[in-house]
Amino acid sequence: MSTYQPEMPKRQWNQISAYVEAAVGACGGNTKYSDGELFKAASRLAAWAKKHDLALEHAVLFDAVTIERFVAEGLTQYAPASRGNRRSMLLRMSEVLLGEQARTRLVALPASSPSSPYTHEELKQLRLWARTKGHEKSDANVLLALGLGAGLSASEITAARAEDIHDDGGSVLIEVRGGRPRRVPVREEWTERLSEARKHREGDQFLFVPGRTGAGKNLITNWLARSSDKGLRPHSQRMRGTWIVTHLREGAPAIGLMKYAGVASLEALTRWVPAAEAA
């Protein structure tokens, strides 16, 4: 029985304690970090994973993609150096727990918010990532086209169906259903990818991962986690932010952008103005 005292409610700790203790036990003495440090890192990761309905399994939690997402979304209050240190601990644990299956070549942590828009160089990396996805290339392109080309949220991306793509006199529109219904013009540089995907999907099939029957909230994350590639991967919040910032830089009318973004007030857009002005 571990003597570690977690900084979380007892009920929450009871749900993950056995898993965390086993993970730390397997890593004890095999990294440069103390058991106390590993407990802090692993317990925070496991609590975050439990909240997001991820399986408490080494192959899921200690996959590099999961660690990257956790650091970006679960440690937002940490300074960049502290986030980097916590990530290093988890990656060392990943090497011990996953052995040769561990993937630790991640991009450098940004000093800015994880929701900051993608840079021009990062967009080039994402396009390259999609081109090298082999049999999953279509899904990768759909993910980028709906996020960077239409500014859809993660849930809207996973809910979009082939029949939601419309050709409006040369322009391609995506019909968004659900809580924020609207039709969004897809940016021209991404229309070909959606039109191509539409050719290979039935009307009511999902655009992203068409063979499924449901749209789980972690579908995108889990799909990315199963990938064996390395480097920069798409993040729905950053893609949506990039889409907004690009329109702001081009001088898009605020009212129209609100409509296409599915927001009810200008406040939802003003947070992106500094990034747009920094161009």
Summary of the structure (lengths in Angstrom):
residues: 279
radius of gyration: 20.3
end to end distance: 54.6
largest distance: 67.6
contacts: 808
relative contact order: 0.11
helix: 57%
strand: 6%
